[in-house]
Amino acid sequence: MSLHILDAGLSCTVQDPGRRGYRRHGLASGGAADLHAFRWANKLLDNNPGAACLEIVMGGFRAVARHHITVAVTGADASLKVNGRPLAGWSTIKLKPDDELEIGMSRAGRLIYLALPGGVDGPELFGSQSMVAREQFSDHAGLEAGAEVACLSEEPAIPRRAVPDSHRRHYREDVCELDLLPGYQYREFDRYDLLRLTHSNYRVTQHSDRMGYRLSGPALEKADWQILSEGMVVGAVQIPGDGQPIVLMPDCQTIGGYPKPGALSRQDLGRLAQRLPGDSIRFRFTSPEDMQRKHLLSELFFRHTRWEANGCDLRWR
Amino acid sequence: MIEQVSVDSLVLRLADSIDSALPARLASICDLLEVNGDHWLVDLVPSYTTLLVTWDPLITDYQAVRDRVLDCLSKSDSDTTRGAARLHRIPVWYSTNSGPDLEAVARHAGITIDEVIRIHSETRYLVYALGFAPGFAFLGETDERIAMPRKQTPRARVPAGSVAIANRQTAIYPLESPGGWQLIGLSPVRLFNPQNLSLLKTGDAVQFCPVTEAEYREMAGGTS
């Protein structure tokens, strides 16, 4: 079973949770930028929580079904149509052969996840299907119009399901608050700069992609220092000489020499990843215990809950 | 000093300034962690004076990993199995054709091009870190006489195999990429390929050997 892409929009890549154990070679980890919407897309189809999905930036995507196939769409709020007929997102979508699925331009949020039964079937590189465009390994940079996207399962009997409202995100907050774990050079930053960082709004700028999101707001004043390059985690907030934060996304470099007051939680990195240029965010410091608790709760939820027969509730098992 | 930096990672910091004893020490700690890292260890990123350790948070947690790292740190003191660093001899065709900045480096240093080549190839370098791009190794330290800052405006395209200098560091570009380092030659050695991954590891030693254009072309298989 497969989809034939007619229009891939601005950017369409295959993403799973990313590579494990290759950053030591200087390779990016890659992986879905918003784990929340990614996990839900897979959950709707009872896929493995790490099954590969399409990550579509801003929408503008069209594909035609080759066979009977049930897909799931989550993430940014974009109009969804099948053969011109509007449908709701955050749910399963049943397609017949020759049905055309159209994802319009996003109205709120940036990233849309399209899951296929069993996950997208495709070549692995470095133990993962995630495409890291900037590394330029041939055939592994992104999908374009004309590509066939096959899935791993032939399972036709997926019931109609929708993500419960309480679990959906709408990406419409005026200001999105993000958990920042103090670390790295936290203690070496000027105290007023740390207060500035956590008591101001920062806007996402145009210069934001899968490597990093550049923010714009009150500049940190004592930021003009460098450190010996050190290993950076995805989500690290680095402060270059101009004092404007850059948050590192999954395709970021593995080491770097700008000072960092800390790193976003993997969960809240996804909230940031969904913000559009001009959208505001605010940082708030969190504790490792709190970050750990939220992370585990979310990860275990996707592994240990089961859909009720009604297709719109879940229970722990 | 150890510190948690995310839900699944910690940083071990051994010093704040470059120390040529540290790459071997960090490599030893990495080896010890890998020996008993089996399923919980996700990745290790050593760099100059630090080591980033990433684990699977569904299997273990910060406290447990910190104890492992401290244990390996103390054992690395007396790790005698490592011996001398693995030495890589890397051929380089030094010339103004293959290294468009060679003349500028000589001028900056106030010495001849031949002296730049001699100094660059006489020094034995250590791999302090990998990063920037797949297989890109930061080698140090270049002799002070030929140290030169990065270019003001980076080049949009640096050919794969370019040997370059930036301040007291030197490196070989593994793949074609943008870059701001001063280019002094070309090497036929491919530092990264998707099958064998990175040729160089943190803690390895590197020595450059000058070769002629003909030798370079033969080793590169006529492809460059």
Interface residues (C-beta under 8 A of the other chain):
Chain A: R20 G21 Y22 R23 R24 H25 G26 L27 S29 L125 F126 E135 Q136 F137 L181 G183 Y184 L228 S229 E230 G231 M232 V233 V234 G235 A236 Q253 T254 I255 G256 G262 A263 S265 R266 P288 M291 Q292 H295 L296 E299 L300
Chain B: E3 Q4 V5 S6 V7 D8 S9 V11 R13 D16 S17 I18 C30 L41 V42 D43 L44 V45 P46 S47 Y48 T49 T50 L51 L52 T54 P57 L58 D61 Y62 A129 L130 G131 F132 A133 P134 G135 F136 F138 L175 E176 F192 P194 L197 S198
